[in-house]
Amino acid sequence: MKKILFAVFATVILLSGCGTVQSIIKSSFPYTATQVIPKSSKVDSTASVTSAAGSFDEVIGNQSGNDYVRDIRIASARIIASDPNDKSMGMFKSIKIFISNGSSGEVMVASRNDVSEHIGSSLVLDIDNSRFVDQYIKGSSLKVRLEYVLREKLTTDVSVRTSLSFSSSPASKN
């Protein structure tokens, strides 16, 4: 009898906590995108590249994960050299990151205007978490656009990985 009561109790706890667990998972995994900075980019002029971003939910096929979160804000943003993986992010003078989903325009979520020349292959950006980005994250396809100014002429195309983490509050699924 105790085993049955325990099993029922555990099932009730598990089912009632799905929204909270889902919101924890949703805000714990970043969206990532890979962009290629072409070697033809001009020094000291503004250029941009755009690519689609993927999340953990998309990898595991969970399309309803967005239903469990609300009040989504950017929590962190960084770019990392991926090819060549030792390329210094000091190649940028400045960089801005925008997100969009195709139907809601775009919004800047992070930037850095004072990139050090010898920063290394990873760069943490200053975030703008003054607004909620629910309408962008809950859209059908998140796109990340890098707007940048190069410090130096590139000798080869450079791939960078953008990693954006978001924080959210749990929302009960209706």
ROLOLUM-826016 format. One record per residue (C-alpha): residue in three letters; x, y, z. Coordinates in steps of 0.02 Angstrom, whole numbers, padded with zeros to 5 digits, always signed. Last residue first. Layout:
REM ROLOLUM-826016
alaXYZ/...
//
This chain:
REM ROLOLUM-826016
asn-00154+01346-01034/lys+00027+01307-00997/ser+00085+01385-00835/ala+00221+01513-00856/pro+00391+01500-00775/ser+00500+01655-00775/ser+00642+01679-00898/ser+00828+01700-00918/phe+00913+01693-01088/ser+01083+01635-01148/leu+01155+01689-01315/ser+01305+01601-01392/thr+01376+01666-01555/arg+01499+01552-01643/val+01626+01636-01756/ser+01688+01579-01926/val+01830+01680-02005/asp+01854+01692-02194/thr+02039+01709-02235/thr+02171+01846-02241/leu+02065+01969-02142/lys+02106+02155-02147/glu+02116+02229-01972/arg+02007+02326-01851/leu+01841+02264-01918/val+01676+02350-01881/tyr+01531+02235-01840/glu+01345+02203-01851/leu+01308+02024-01806/arg+01132+01963-01846/val+01053+01816-01755/lys+00895+01734-01823/leu+00764+01645-01720/ser+00640+01540-01817/ser+00457+01513-01773/gly+00437+01650-01646/lys+00436+01622-01458/ile+00613+01690-01440/tyr+00573+01851-01535/gln+00404+01890-01455/asp+00471+01845-01283/val+00615+01971-01293/phe+00579+02068-01133/arg+00667+02233-01118/ser+00807+02315-01017/asn+00920+02163-01033/asp+01046+02250-01145/ile+01201+02141-01135/asp+01384+02191-01138/leu+01480+02060-01238/val+01597+01922-01184/leu+01732+01889-01313/ser+01824+01726-01344/ser+01977+01695-01454/gly+02090+01816-01363/ile+02066+01999-01314/his+02228+02068-01389/glu+02159+02217-01486/ser+02036+02260-01349/val+01855+02278-01404/asp+01788+02446-01350/asn+01616+02458-01428/arg+01540+02295-01368/ser+01359+02250-01399/ala+01214+02142-01343/val+01026+02119-01364/met+00986+02232-01512/val+00807+02204-01571/glu+00737+02148-01737/gly+00574+02159-01833/ser+00431+02055-01763/ser+00386+01933-01903/gly+00552+01861-01963/asn+00613+01799-01796/ser+00739+01930-01750/ile+00894+01948-01641/phe+01028+02083-01649/ile+01208+02072-01591/lys+01325+02221-01599/ile+01514+02224-01625/ser+01653+02351-01613/lys+01836+02363-01660/phe+01837+02181-01712/met+01995+02085-01756/gly+02025+02085-01568/met+01917+01929-01571/ser+02082+01839-01588/lys+02084+01688-01704/asp+02133+01529-01611/asn+01985+01425-01671/pro+02017+01460-01855/asp+01875+01425-01879/ser+01774+01427-01717/ala+01814+01595-01638/ile+01697+01627-01493/ile+01563+01759-01472/arg+01477+01793-01308/ala+01309+01846-01242/ser+01231+01831-01071/ala+01063+01844-00982/ile+00948+01910-01120/arg+00772+01927-01055/ile+00617+01816-01065/asp+00465+01871-00966/arg+00373+01709-01003/val+00410+01524-01008/tyr+00311+01361-01018/asp+00235+01381-01191/asn+00407+01406-01266/gly+00446+01222-01232/ser+00307+01168-01352/gln+00422+01122-01497/asn+00525+00995-01402/gly+00618+00902-01540/ile+00774+00861-01438/val+00886+00974-01544/glu+00752+01107-01562/asp+00733+01120-01374/phe+00923+01135-01353/ser+00922+01292-01458/gly+00968+01341-01635/ala+01004+01509-01714/ala+00984+01553-01897/ser+01115+01661-01980/thr+01150+01844-02016/val+01308+01940-02063/ser+01341+02126-02048/ala+01459+02263-02105/thr+01508+02434-02036/ser+01668+02510-02105/asp+01840+02528-02025/val+01917+02380-02120/lys+01818+02310-02265/ser+01746+02135-02267/ser+01815+02031-02413/lys+01885+01903-02292/pro+01706+01855-02254/ile+01648+01845-02072/val+01557+01680-02064/gln+01420+01662-01934/thr+01377+01516-01823/ala+01225+01526-01711/thr+01190+01467-01536/tyr+01040+01482-01422/pro+01090+01445-01246/phe+01028+01311-01128/ser+00976+01348-00949/ser+00827+01458-00985/lys+00726+01324-01072/ile+00778+01187-00951/ile+00722+01291-00801/ser+00562+01339-00891/gln+00527+01156-00931/val+00553+01106-00750/thr+00433+01242-00694/gly+00302+01192-00822/cys+00322+01006-00785/gly+00305+01026-00596/ser+00123+00973-00579/leu+00155+00813-00677/leu+00306+00760-00576/ile+00227+00799-00407/val+00068+00704-00452/thr+00171+00555-00516/ala+00276+00551-00357/phe+00121+00552-00247/val+00040+00412-00348/ala+00200+00308-00338/phe+00217+00340-00150/leu+00037+00288-00118/ile+00062+00130-00221/lys+00223+00087-00128/lys+00142+00120+00041/met+00000+00000+00000/
//
